[in-house]
Each structure stands twice: as C-alpha cells, then as structure tokens.
C-alpha cells in the first residue's frame, strides 16, 4: 500500500511561482516512479512531469523550462517547482506513484496510487 499526500497548492498571479510537495509512505519509495498530473474542469487528466527511480525525467512540452520535478528519497517526498505560471496552468494537481513500470511511464492509467489532489489557480 502506498499513501500520497499533496500540499502547496494555492492562488497566484500569472508569472508567479509555486512549489508542490507530495509526501509518500512506503519503505521502497526510492524504487517508485513518481508523477505529477493535472486536471482542469472539462478536460482529461494529463501528465505534467514524471521522475523515475533512476532520476530520469519527463515533462509535458508546455511546461518545459518552467517546471522542475525532483525527489528526496530520504524524506520520501517528490516536488514540483512551478515558475512563470500561466492561467492555463490552473487545475487540480495530483501526485501519483507507479511501482510496476520500468523506464518512465507517462500514461495516468499506469499509475496505481494517487493523492487527493491540490488546487492550483493562476489569475490573469
């Protein structure tokens, strides 16, 4: 069993920054692929960034250069640093864990464990 708890969401102005955190349970956290996904009203859930156990990362094209995913295996926490935020980044952001895939998974259906989500709102 893996439990995930997101924090750090909030309201910011366009151009601002926000740092999301996801605290995970499990003594084998270092072996999980960890991802950040987001879902806006009326839209499908989409991948934002993923970091696998080896530290390899994947970013959605629209966030490259603005967002950075990182992990601290001692603290069992994954982070998403979001800079130069845009109104179109507004969504509920979810942390997810995958214990089964090799490589770097990006399909949300592959991730078996999810946090409750944290709202990020970027005003114009």
C-alpha positions, 0 to 999 in steps of 0.5 A: 500500500502506498499513501500520497499526500499533496500540499502547496497548492494555492492562488497566484498571479500569472508569472508567479511561482509555486512549489508542490510537495507530495509526501509518500509512505512506503519503505521502497519509495526510492524504487517508485516512479513518481508523477505529477498530473493535472486536471482542469474542469472539462478536460482529461487528466494529463501528465505534467512531469514524471521522475523515475527511480533512476532520476530520469525525467519527463515533462509535458512540452508546455511546461518545459523550462518552467517546471522542475520535478525532483525527489528526496528519497530520504524524506520520501517526498517528490516536488514540483517547482512551478515558475512563470505560471500561466492561467492555463496552468490552473487545475487540480494537481495530483501526485501519483506513484507507479511501482510496476513500470520500468523506464518512465511511464507517462500514461495516468492509467499506469499509475496505481496510487494517487493523492487527493489532489491540490488546487492550483489557480493562476489569475490573469 
